[in-house]
């Protein structure tokens, strides 16, 4: 998958692929690599249809946000299970043994995986009332529409769509409200790359 700038990725057009460990299916939205060829970050949307081990991402942190309706439990290393609820971002090391167990029905996860040595990252849940304009702070790497619709840069984002590296931070709703995930990633302080 090529690096992307100023692009809208429609969920219906994303190609499914196996997780690196083969235990599930995900859809890559966008990625960025450094000049040395190592990965800076990856954004993907994973289907959580059964209990499964997560893939190992050496030297990376992961922010998982459920965009499906159902919670899951995360088992990270030897820690007690962590309940993950929809629209609540959870950050954890991507290189510690981790597995998920479903709490009832299957779910779906919006994943941001980034190199923790060179990058810092956050994911924020933003709800915008109908017929409102909101300017998101900073310069987000991505805006993902979870529910409702929102206009940005003259394009309509529908549920499942992701705008990567937007030029404009103004988000506008019409007759319905919108729930969004806003991804911010930046180089760590002191990193010269």
C-alpha positions in Angstrom: 0.0 0.0 0.0 1.4 3.4 -1.0 1.7 6.3 1.3 -1.3 8.7 0.9 -1.8 12.4 1.2 -5.1 14.4 1.1 -7.1 11.3 0.3 -10.4 9.8 1.2 -10.5 6.1 1.7 -14.0 4.6 1.5 -14.5 1.5 3.6 -16.2 -0.3 0.8 -13.1 0.1 -1.4 -10.6 -1.2 1.1 -9.2 -4.6 0.4 -9.3 -7.2 3.2 -6.0 -9.0 4.1 -5.0 -11.5 6.7 -3.4 -10.2 10.0 0.4 -10.8 9.9 -0.2 -13.7 12.3 -3.1 -15.1 10.2 -5.6 -15.0 13.1 -8.0 -12.5 11.6 -8.8 -10.1 8.8 -8.0 -6.4 8.5 -8.2 -3.6 5.9 -5.3 -1.2 5.6 -6.4 2.5 5.3 -3.0 4.2 5.1 0.6 4.0 6.2 3.7 6.1 6.2 7.3 5.0 6.1 10.4 6.9 7.1 13.4 7.6 4.7 15.1 4.5 6.0 12.2 2.3 5.0 10.9 1.5 8.5 7.3 2.1 9.2 6.3 5.3 11.0 2.6 4.5 11.3 -0.2 2.3 10.0 -4.0 2.9 10.2 -6.2 -0.2 9.7 -9.7 -1.5 10.4 -9.9 -5.0 11.8 -12.8 -7.4 12.1 -13.0 -9.0 15.5 -15.2 -12.1 14.8 -13.7 -14.5 17.4 -11.3 -14.7 20.2 -7.8 -14.3 18.7 -4.2 -13.5 19.4 -3.1 -10.1 18.1 -0.2 -9.7 15.7 3.2 -8.7 17.0 4.5 -5.2 16.1 8.1 -4.9 17.3 8.9 -1.4 18.8 5.4 -0.1 18.2 2.5 1.1 20.3 -1.1 0.5 19.2 -4.2 2.6 19.8 -7.3 0.4 19.4 -10.8 2.1 19.2 -13.8 -0.1 18.8 -16.1 1.2 16.1 -18.4 -1.8 16.3 -21.3 -1.9 18.8 -19.9 -4.6 21.0 -17.1 -4.5 23.7 -14.2 -6.9 23.9 -11.7 -7.8 26.6 -8.0 -7.4 26.0 -5.5 -9.7 27.7 -2.1 -7.9 27.6 0.8 -10.0 28.9 0.1 -11.1 32.4 -2.2 -8.1 33.2 -5.8 -8.5 34.3 -8.2 -8.4 31.3 -9.0 -4.8 30.1 -12.5 -4.2 29.0 -12.7 -2.1 25.8 -15.9 -0.3 25.1 -17.0 1.3 21.8 -15.4 4.7 21.0 -13.0 4.6 23.9 -9.4 4.6 22.6 -7.0 2.2 24.4 -3.2 2.5 24.0 -1.0 -0.5 24.6 2.4 -1.9 23.5 2.1 -3.7 20.1 5.0 -6.0 20.9 3.6 -7.6 24.1 1.6 -10.8 23.8 -2.0 -9.7 23.5 -5.2 -11.5 22.7 -8.8 -10.4 22.6 -11.9 -12.2 23.7 -15.4 -11.2 22.6 -18.0 -10.1 25.0 -21.0 -11.4 23.2 -21.2 -10.6 19.5 -18.3 -9.7 17.0 -17.0 -6.2 16.8 -14.7 -4.0 14.6 -11.6 -2.1 15.6 -10.0 1.1 14.2 -6.2 0.6 14.8 -3.4 3.1 14.8 0.0 1.4 15.1 3.1 3.6 15.3 6.8 3.5 16.1 7.1 4.5 19.7 10.8 5.5 19.4 10.1 8.2 16.8 6.4 9.0 17.1 3.8 10.1 19.6 0.1 9.4 18.9 -3.4 10.1 20.2 -6.9 9.2 19.0 -9.8 11.4 20.1 -13.5 10.7 19.8 -15.4 13.8 18.6 -19.2 14.1 18.4 -20.6 17.0 16.4 -24.3 18.1 16.6 -26.3 18.4 13.5 -25.9 21.7 11.5 -22.7 22.6 13.2 -19.2 23.5 12.1 -16.1 22.4 14.2 -12.5 23.1 13.5 -10.4 20.3 14.9 -7.2 21.4 16.8 -3.7 20.8 15.5 -3.2 19.1 12.1 -4.7 15.6 12.3 -3.2 12.7 10.3 -6.6 11.2 9.8 -10.3 11.8 10.4 -12.5 8.6 10.5 -16.3 8.8 10.3 -17.9 6.3 12.7 -21.6 7.4 12.5 -23.6 10.1 10.7 -22.0 12.2 7.9 -19.7 15.2 7.8 -18.5 17.5 5.0 -14.8 18.2 4.8 -12.8 19.7 1.9 -16.0 19.6 -0.1 -16.3 15.8 0.3 -18.9 13.8 2.3 -17.5 11.3 4.8 -19.9 8.5 5.5 -19.6 5.8 8.2 -16.4 3.8 7.6 -14.7 6.5 5.5 -11.4 8.0 6.5 -9.8 11.2 5.3 -6.0 11.0 5.5 -3.8 14.1 6.0 -6.5 16.7 5.4 -5.7 20.1 4.1 -8.7 21.7 5.9 -9.5 21.1 9.6 -13.1 22.5 9.3 -15.8 19.8 9.7 -19.4 20.5 8.9 -22.5 18.5 9.6 -25.9 18.9 8.1 -29.2 17.4 9.2 -27.6 14.6 11.2 -24.9 14.6 13.9 -21.6 12.8 13.3 -19.3 10.7 15.5 -15.6 10.9 14.4 -12.2 9.6 15.4 -9.4 12.2 15.0 -5.9 10.7 14.8 -2.9 12.9 15.7 0.6 11.6 15.2 3.8 13.6 15.4 7.5 13.1 15.7 8.8 12.6 19.2 10.6 15.6 20.8 14.3 15.5 20.1 13.9 13.2 17.1 15.8 14.7 14.2 14.1 12.7 11.4 
